[in-house]
Amino acid sequence: MRQALEEMRALYERNQADVSEAKSGRTDLIFLIRFRHCCLLRNQRCLLAYLYDRLLRIRALRWEYGSVLPNTIQFHMSAEEVEWFNRYKKSLATYMRSVGGEEGLDLTQDIKPPKSLYIEVRCLKDHGEFEIDDGTTILLKKNSQHFLPRWKCEQLIRQGVLEHVLS
């Protein structure tokens, strides 16, 4: 991006200099000015397309990983992208609280329709206690296997704490 912005700055400065000469009567520079202007517009479209694609990917990360991004992903994001992710996360949370009654509606659950309501999962790392809606508390220790409600553990699967055991 820096290279494209530097190129655009150089093109703009050369155009500014040539425009002042063209105003004084050098009409042979008009085609060169138009060509540079077209180059500037093309670079601008390319940069905007790149930034929009990154924005869509960052938005998809919220749905894939939840509200907390792994450090390996955050490392490759700029400060502005992290700020945008946090604003999007808050906006989505506000919307989810506003629909679905008292508890709200978690739109990030069941992205794919479930085949069964309960699944067998294996814990990939120590996570601590995990409470299910009926009040049961389960200790999630590394390599332990559990039969849990799908909707309660989907988020932990996305975060890499649990893995779905396919029998």
Salt bridges, closest charged atoms under 4 A:
GLU6 OE1 - ARG9 NH2 2.79
GLU13 OE2 - ARG9 NH1 2.81
ASP18 OD2 - ARG36 NH1 2.50
GLU21 OE1 - ARG26 NH1 2.78
ASP28 OD2 - ARG26 NH2 3.19
ASP53 OD2 - ARG57 NE 2.78
GLU81 OE2 - ARG54 NE 2.54
GLU83 OE2 - ARG87 NH1 2.97
ASP133 OD1 - LYS152 NZ 3.75
GLU154 OE1 - ARG158 NH2 3.48
GLU163 OE2 - ARG122 NH1 2.62
